[in-house]
Amino acid sequence: MNAQDYIDREDRVCAPTYHPLPVVLCKGKGSWVWDVEGNKYLDMMTAYSAISFGHCNERLTKVLINQAQKVAVTSRAFYSDQLAPFLEKACALSGFDMGITMNSGAEGVETAIKVVRRWGYEVKRIPTDKAEIIVAKNNFHGRTTTIISCSSELEYQRDFGPLTPGFKSIAFGDAQALEDAITPHTCAFLVEPIQGEAGIIVPPEGWLKEVRRICTEKNVLLILDEVQSGLGRTGKMFAFQHENIMPDGIILGKGLGGGILPISLFLSRKDILSLMGPGSHGSTFGGNPLACAVAHEALCLLEEEHLDERAAELGAYMKERLCSISSPLIKEVRGKGLWYGVDFHKHLITAWEVCKRMLAKGVLSKDTHKSVVRFAPPLTITREELDFGLDTFEATLRDLEKS
């Protein structure tokens, strides 16, 4: 079958919840993927940062195979020899005391919501069912019914009501707006340190530090969604480290599974997570031995190969290259580490068209909010590979300027 045959076949049986680029991938290695017709592409998207270690990383694949031949899933009805080593490593890297393992980033966010509400009732003594969580406008935390209820994107909510109450939305990057929004019923501020799906929106310098001060003074938990920004992506192990603060909890996912398996994690302090008891939360697959073994190895790989430092170094180079492109199509370049968004003037070009043109030249990326092309290459990408991707992007813009 050719690519169109696969596309037609999928369209007949798969609900249209995505709008993929017209390419059918079947193989990957390192920074590269191949389609069913043998064409080769540089992956500058890495499944929204999930493939930080490159496709089919040999070290991670070896752990996957070894563990799969022992035991893969046991459920949390029993102890596992893989969960504790993984959580110990995650806690050591992050500075937190304990965690709750789940499968997807959205599940990690749902976990955090439950935990902070329980803290609000049992510690802060908020009246029953009155707990309030403050979020930022243009956030993206997932697509469950509760999470879309805190979104400011109306299309995410359309026809999915009634929505879940208990959320208040403020402007991203505005510390004063946060302070003004807090009430005695506020239990937490849930926010991305850098907004990913919104178009790689970086807040003003010092904002997160001010947020930490406000939350401490007002007795409000600061919970950071680092599903995309965490684990080296921004040039630090965690994005909150850019401002030398410590949140009360973080949510991790995507790259945590090494680009092989889904796994997510909510990390926090013992005094917060010890409020959760048997039956208060759970998942049949959450914390399964197979995912934990791979995630543990991914964290070891990240630390031992200093991939956060590598992301900082290559990210500075990527920023320099992107900012040096002089094109009337570009409105703004935003990002940090190996994570950048190029925002285009909407009246001149769509990001979808840019991505389609890049696809034809052998580079994969994806648009968001119609005007932004995102770049999130593997943290293991070489400078030569990065140059190929950036050269192709620039050549694509030159072609579009002429058309």
Beta strands, then each sheet from edge to edge (+ up, - down):
strand 1: 25-29
strand 2: 32-35
strand 3: 40-43
strand 4: 98-102
strand 5: 132-136
strand 6: 167-170
strand 7: 186-191
strand 8: 221-225
strand 9: 249-252
strand 10: 264-268
strand 11: 330-335
strand 12: 340-344
strand 13: 363-364
strand 14: 366-368
strand 15: 372-375
sheet 1: 1+ 2- 3+ 13+
sheet 2: 4+ 10- 9+ 8+ 7+ 5+ 6+
sheet 3: 11+ 12- 15+ 14-
end
